[in-house]
Every structure is written in C-alpha cells, then in structure tokens.
Amino acid sequence: HTFELRLLTWLGLSVSVVCLLLCILTFWLCRSIQGTRTTIHLHLCVCLFVADLVFLSGISHTQSKGGCKVVAGLLHLFFLGSFSWMLLEGVQLYLMVVLVFNTTIRYCIYLLYG
C-alpha cells in the first residue's frame, strides 16, 4: 500500500498547494476585500503553503539525519505559525463580537487573567 499512499499524498498536497496559491493571490490582489480579517487569512495561507511545499520537497530527503532535522524543524515552524494565525483569527473574531455588543473589553481582560 506504500505506492497508493504516496500517490494520494502527492495528489492531495498538490491540490492543496494550487488552492492555497489561488487564495494567496486573491487576498493579495483584490483591494476591495482587504482588511484585518483578510490579512490574517493571507498570512495563514502563506504559512500553510510553505509548509506544504516543504513537505512535498523534503519528504524524500529524510534518509540523512541532517536533512530530516531540517525538514522537521521547518514543518514545526510553519505549522506552529499556522496555529498562531488561527489563534489570532479567533481572538480578532471574538473582539469583533464584543465590540458589536458594546461589552467592555476590560471585563474580558480580567477574565483572561483569572
């Protein structure tokens, strides 16, 4: 089953890279949709795009310890960046909801400390 899994991985990640590239170009070139949310989406897509490219180019170079460490480190870096952008997006959406309902943000900050 190794060949089928390798083929499925290459096909899936290739489709993902193409779609992420389209998203990056859309968020970057369409001036009418630019804002805080689209900037966060753009950076998330860039992190996922680079992580996919690192995986596609580096998965076959894991025979040596040095190459494996470099690929693992880069994947860790870009996936950690992706999760950080997702966290930032959640915080931004939460603040948008709080500001719509005119709730004081200080109360929310105290809850975060508690």
Secondary structure as UniProt FT lines:
FT   HELIX           2..29
FT   HELIX           31..33
FT   HELIX           36..58
FT   TURN            59..60
FT   HELIX           65..100
FT   TURN            101..102
FT   HELIX           105..113
//
